[in-house]
């Protein structure tokens, strides 16, 4: 799992997302790929059920593709994580 974070000049500029692309955003954001959370889906479900993690509405297919392209081209994601995404056919 990666997350949206506020857009700042020092953050990864590979995938900048505007509020028009995802109505849950209030301002320009970017995707934080440098510290992904790799856990089984069951653990995410437990976190949501316990209220520690909040599910947002689904993103559009176009935004998902933009995030995938960013993950494939950023230099801030660990090579092992890029390889995992490639093995899974995500990127």
KOLKOL-917166 format. One line per field, with one value per residue (C-alpha): residue in three letters; chain; y, z, x. Coordinates in Angstrom, 1 decimal. Each point is the difference from the previous one (the first is absolute). Layout:
rest (ALA / ...)
kette (A / ...)
v (Y / ...)
w (Z / ...)
u (X / ...)
This chain:
rest (UNK / UNK / UNK / UNK / UNK / UNK / UNK / UNK / UNK / UNK / UNK / UNK / UNK / UNK / UNK / UNK / UNK / UNK / UNK / UNK / UNK / UNK / UNK / UNK / UNK / UNK / UNK / UNK / UNK / UNK / UNK / UNK / UNK / UNK / UNK / UNK / UNK / UNK / UNK / UNK / UNK / UNK / UNK / UNK / UNK / UNK / UNK / UNK / UNK / UNK / UNK / UNK / UNK / UNK / UNK / UNK / UNK / UNK / UNK / UNK / UNK / UNK / UNK / UNK / UNK / UNK / UNK / UNK / UNK / UNK / UNK / UNK / UNK / UNK / UNK / UNK / UNK / UNK / UNK / UNK / UNK / UNK / UNK / UNK / UNK / UNK / UNK / UNK / UNK / UNK / UNK)
kette (A / A / A / A / A / A / A / A / A / A / A / A / A / A / A / A / A / A / A / A / A / A / A / A / A / A / A / A / A / A / A / A / A / A / A / A / A / A / A / A / A / A / A / A / A / A / A / A / A / A / A / A / A / A / A / A / A / A / A / A / A / A / A / A / A / A / A / A / A / A / A / A / A / A / A / A / A / A / A / A / A / A / A / A / A / A / A / A / A / A / A)
v (0.0 / 3.5 / 3.2 / 3.5 / 2.7 / 3.7 / 1.3 / 1.6 / 0.7 / -2.4 / -3.0 / -2.4 / 1.9 / -3.1 / -0.2 / 3.3 / -0.3 / 3.0 / 0.2 / -0.2 / -3.6 / -1.2 / 1.9 / -1.1 / 2.3 / 3.6 / 1.1 / -1.1 / -3.2 / -2.5 / -3.8 / -1.1 / -3.1 / 0.1 / -1.8 / -2.4 / -2.2 / -3.7 / -2.0 / -2.7 / 1.3 / -1.6 / 2.4 / 3.0 / -1.3 / -0.3 / 3.6 / 1.3 / -2.0 / 1.4 / 3.6 / 0.4 / 0.3 / 1.8 / -1.3 / 2.7 / -0.4 / -1.8 / 2.0 / 0.2 / -2.5 / 3.0 / 1.0 / -3.5 / -0.2 / 3.3 / -1.4 / -3.2 / 2.0 / 2.0 / -3.1 / -1.4 / 3.2 / 1.5 / -0.4 / 0.2 / -3.5 / -2.8 / -2.3 / -3.0 / 1.7 / 0.8 / -3.6 / -1.2 / 2.3 / -1.3 / -3.6 / 0.6 / 1.7 / 3.3 / 2.0)
w (0.0 / -0.8 / 1.1 / -1.1 / 1.8 / -0.3 / -3.0 / 1.0 / -2.2 / 1.9 / -0.5 / -2.9 / -3.0 / -2.1 / 0.7 / 0.8 / 0.5 / -0.2 / 1.9 / -3.3 / -0.5 / 3.4 / 1.8 / 3.5 / -0.4 / 1.1 / -1.5 / -2.4 / 1.3 / -1.0 / 0.4 / 2.6 / -1.4 / 2.0 / 3.1 / -1.3 / 2.5 / -1.0 / 1.9 / -0.7 / -0.9 / 3.2 / 2.1 / -1.8 / 0.6 / 3.7 / 0.1 / -1.8 / 2.3 / 3.1 / -1.3 / -0.2 / -3.8 / -2.1 / -3.4 / -2.6 / -3.1 / -2.9 / -2.3 / -3.7 / -2.4 / -1.5 / 3.4 / 0.8 / -3.3 / 0.8 / 3.4 / -1.6 / -2.5 / 2.8 / 2.0 / -3.1 / -0.7 / 3.4 / 1.4 / 3.6 / 0.2 / 1.0 / -2.8 / 1.8 / 0.2 / -3.7 / -0.7 / 2.1 / -1.9 / -3.3 / 1.1 / 0.9 / -3.4 / 1.7 / -1.9)
u (0.0 / 1.2 / -1.6 / -1.0 / 2.1 / 0.0 / 2.0 / 3.3 / 3.0 / 2.3 / -2.5 / 0.0 / -1.4 / -0.6 / -3.7 / -1.7 / -3.8 / -2.4 / -3.3 / -1.8 / 1.4 / -1.2 / -2.8 / 1.3 / 3.0 / -0.3 / 3.3 / 2.7 / 1.6 / 2.5 / 0.4 / 2.5 / 1.6 / 3.2 / -1.5 / -2.6 / -1.8 / 0.1 / -2.5 / -2.6 / -3.5 / -1.3 / 2.2 / -1.4 / -3.5 / 0.7 / 1.4 / -3.1 / -2.3 / 1.8 / -0.3 / 3.8 / -0.1 / -2.7 / -1.1 / -0.5 / -2.2 / 1.6 / 2.2 / -0.7 / 1.7 / 1.9 / 1.4 / 0.9 / 2.0 / 1.7 / 1.0 / 1.3 / 2.0 / 1.5 / 0.9 / 1.7 / 2.1 / 0.8 / 3.5 / -1.3 / -1.5 / 2.2 / 1.0 / -1.3 / -3.5 / 0.1 / 0.9 / -2.9 / -2.4 / 1.4 / -0.3 / -3.6 / -0.7 / -0.9 / 2.7)
